[in-house]
Amino acid sequence: MSDQLHPMASHHLPFFITAPGQTDVLFNVTLWFVVACIIVTGVIFLTIHSLPERMAHKSKKILLDLIALLCLLALLTHEHLFWFVAIILAFIDIPDFLTPVNSIATSMKSLAAQEADEKPSDVSISIPQEAVEVDDLPLMKQGARHA
């Protein structure tokens, strides 16, 4: 082979054109750049997808399992509605209805024990009999009131 250029060829070639048989540096740099961009995009995508689950885990939500399931469904089915519902559930504090109901049940149990002339189990102070008797006389003098 001759090292001479064809007379019609340009005598000045850009830096990214390599000679035959040499390593293409621009191709290798571009390849690694594209692979790095794909990995970074995937990490960002998965981080955003797990955002509601991580928020619920940090705030110790009751519905953590439901939020995690919705995030997984959104990831696998590409239905964005699941992800939006999960992020809304992660932001909203659902009130605890069980504690007041348990308190009411305990109070009713205590009242039922008092009516049955048993000693209530969780009442620590006894109420004097004078405080239990209600004086109806002032109520009769006032008469009926309408709101």
N, C-alpha and C positions, 0 to 999 in steps of 0.2 A: 504494500500500500504506500502511496505517496503522501507526504505530509503537506502537499501543496493544496491550496484552496481552489475551488473552481473559479474561473474568472468572473462569473456572474454572481458569486456569493459575496455577502457583506463581509468586510474585513474587521468590523467591530461587532462582537457578539455580546449580549447582556450577560451579567455575572451568573444568572441562574441556569443558563444553558451549560450542560456538562459535556465533556468530551465522551465519545463512545467508550464503554467499558469502565467508566468512572462512577463513583457513588453519587446519586442525586441528593444533595444536601437539602435543597428546598422541599423535595418530596418528603424526606424524613422529618424535617421540622414541622411541616404541615400535618403529617400523619400524627405526630405526638400532640400537637396542638388540638386537633379534632378529637382525639381520644380523651385528652384532659377536659375539654369542653363537655363532652358527653358524660363523663363521670361527675363533674361538678354540677351539671344540670340535673342528673339523676339524684344526687345527694340533696340538692335544694328542693326538688319535687317531693322526695320522700320526707324531708324535714317539714315541709308545709303540710303534707298530708297527715302527719302524726301530731300536728300542733294541738288539735282539740284534746287528744288523749293525754298529751303531756301536761296541758293546762289543768285537766280534771285530776290528774294524778298529784300535781303540786298542791291543789286546794282540797284534796281528799274528798271528792264528790261521792255521793251515794250511788250515782248512776255511772260510775267509771266503766263497768262492764258493758253497758249499753253504748256509751260513747266510743269505746274501743271497737265494738262490733260495727257501729256505723262507719267509723273510719276505715275499717277493713273492707266493708262492703263498697264504700266509695272508691277505694283503691282498686278492687278487683272488677267492679262493674262499670266504672267510669261514669257513674251517676252522681253528679255534683250535689244533688239535693241531699243525699245522705251526709255529705261532708258539712253542708250548711246547717243541717239539723244538729249534727254533732258539735259544731262550734257554738251554736246557740245554747245547747244544753250545758256546755262547758262554762259559758259565761253566766248563766242564770242560776241563782241559788234557790233550789226548791225547798220550801219551808218544811220543817220537821213536824208532822202532824201526830206522830206516834207518842211523843213525850206527853203532850197535854191529855191525850186519850188515856194513857196509862195513869196519869195523875188523877183523872176523873174516876177511873176504875178503882184506884186505891182509896180515894175518898168515899166512894159509894160503899166499898167493902167495910170501911171503918164505921160509917153511919149504920149500916145493916147490923154490925156487931153491937153497937150501942143500943139499938132498938130491941135486940134479942137479949138484953141485959147481960151481955158478955163483956168482958174487958177487951177493948180494942187493942190490937197488937201493936199499932204504930203511933198511938197517941201518947205523947210523953208527959203532958200536963193534964191534970183533971180540972174540969170547969166547976167552980162552986155552984151550988144549987140556987143561990140568990141571983146569979147572973143568967141562969137558964130560965127562971120564971119571968114572963113578960107581963108588964103592967099594961093592961088594955084600957084603963081609964082615960089616959090622955088621948088615945085614938078615938074614943067615943065622943069626947067633947069637941074634937075638931070637925067631925062629920065627914061625909064623903067628899072627896075632891075630884074634879075632872081635869084631865090634862088638856 
